[in-house]
Amino acid sequence: MRVAVCQLNAREDRRSNLAAAEVLLERAAAGNADLAVLPEYVDYLGPADGQPTLEPVDGEVGQFFADAAQRLGMWVVVGSIHERGPDPERTYNTCLVFDRSGALAATYRKIHLYDVEIPGRVSYLESATVAAGSQPVVVEVEGIRVGLSICYDLRFPELYRRLATDGEADLLLVPAAFMLHTGRDHWEVLLRARAIENQCFVAAAGQTGDHEPGRTCFGRSMVVDPWGTVLAQVPDGSGLAIVDLDLERLRTIRAELPSLANRRL
């Protein structure tokens, strides 16, 4: 399978964000990618009070990417969008997977929400405006089992272990808008750890650059193999990286270092 991780700088103009995402998807298709992964909140990343009208998964934004997947003949993972939530106060942070025909193949709602309160420094409660999902999701993409996650999920290894064991995932996806100050120290380390401990490929697509006052995202989208080797990384700014996943190498690693089979807990 040939996978593209797409990196962009979504801001407060939804139409502009979708146009930028479409350009990257077209570049991925031109590179013969089978699967393209976009970052978290590809539809809007700006001030909360400027957020566009919320939609269901089959709304205008979902249809935009469904049409792109069909037109390009490629699987498209919309890292996440602001989906209409269970009540007027909260949205879902929702990942959508479209197959080559443009059909919706999977939906995952972010499970782990970023709530932090450090007196005098930072106060951010994602759960105040976002409703948590409850179900891990694995989707089969042309014979490959693909586990879904979003951003802050990356810090919770038990989710990925469940995707790898119960879900039998071979590839883990991590669309994100990882903050600069944590991304510099934790992003690559955590991605490589999730790959090594679960013996899976990991494809992570991140937001990059400034989005609103006080919010800068780290970028550095990458693909990691099951040995923990970074196969490709997108530099600063918008762009993409395309990688061929060697599934025979995955099988070899699992056979020669059978840590998943040796589990006792």
Secondary structure, 3 states (H helix, E strand, C coil): CEEEEEEECCCCCHHHHHHHHHHHHHHHHHCCCCEEECCCCCCCCCCHHHCCCCECCCCHHHHHHHHHHHHHCCEEEEEEEEEEEEECCEEEEEEEEECCCCCEEEEEECCCCCEEEECCCEEEEHHHCEECCCCCCEEEECCEEEECCCHHHHHCHHHHHHHHHCCCCCEEEEEECCEHHHHHHHHHHHHHHHHHHHCCEEEEEEEEEEEECCEEEECCCEEECCCCCEEEECCCCCEEEEEECCHHHHHHHHHHCCCCCCCCC
